[in-house]
Amino acid sequence: MIRAVITGTGSALPARRVSNAELAEQVDTSDEWIVERTGIRFRHLAGEGETTGTLATDAARAALEAAGRVPDDIDLIVLATATPDQTFPATATKVQAMLGATDCVAFDVAAVCSGFLYAVQVADSMLRTGVHRRALVIGAETFSRILDWNDRTTCVLFGDGAGAIVLEGQESEAEGGRGILATRLHSDGRYNDLLYVDGGPSTTGTVGKLRMKGREVFRHAVTNLSAVMTESLGIAGLAADDVDWVVPHQANARILDATARKLGLAPDKVVVTVDRHANTSAASVPLALDVAVRDGRVKPGDIVVLEAMGGGFTWGAAVLRY
Ligand code: ACO
């Protein structure tokens, strides 16, 4: 049986880091309000020359180095983003060109904040067929470019960045073998109006700005995330007690706390980076995973749950033995 194993992680952030206090100089908000409601203290914002594609490429290079691989080893690039460099072609193909990975399949996946979970399931399925052997799975975003900087209810919540993993198909017969054990995705298109961008090539011909009814999104997030985590653990034949680490989408510290509480998970098993990165949409899960791998928390053999929810709504979880 082939299993998809993470052999390296990487991440990249724009050079410019912006504190809540700096934001409050331009937006009618305060450090106190943002920290209390969201847990966010800093976000990185892309500057000139920094794009979803360049951040994704930097994260991919770091993941390749950690995996001991070179671009030519890669035969699949799946990139999750809602903020591509161009309407087309896919940003994944730009990353492919920038890496110099000449012989591989590269495409984007769009599921907003859940995008990385969707990309993981797509890559996992393609690797398990044996047709593809080594994938780069990337989440990368520059949400700062679709924020309405006059809307304090949304612009304080997001940041830019990228995270990447190298995912390799490996033969694994062993019961305790490493790899992705279960994935589960959901979508419900009825909730478009709660979280969306008010533009697009086929409607307004503009890029548009992010719009959100935050309070309603919050309510759905906790319910959907705890349900899909329980569901994916069940598919893997595991229970909440077996989990070493949860690496959640970093939207809001209160969503992370409420979801962990609902599952009976100790808060110290939840990797939190929302304080320093804010919500980086599809980048947030691989960014947080890279932080926890590099600081030594997530170790080979650990049971790790990845989870996310975002616009659509879309939501999903993956269970893996790291
Ligand atoms: N600074 C200061 N005051 C603000 C700000 C701000 N940045 N934004 C809103 N306020 C004010 C509002 O105007 C309102 O004032 P009023 O009572 O005088 O009308 C007050 O704060 C309360 O506003 P609410 O929107 O009710 O605040 P709430 O407690 O719901 O927190 C928040 C808002 C943080 C957006 C919360 O609803 C949330 O986190 N929702 C989840 C949204 C999310 O994370 N989405 C990301 C994508 S989906 C996902 O990733 C899961």
Residues whose N, C-alpha, C, O or C-beta is under 5 A from the ligand:
A	BS01	ACO	D28 T29 S30 W33 R37 T38 C113 R152 T153 V156 G214 R215 V217 F218 A221 A251 N252 M309 G310
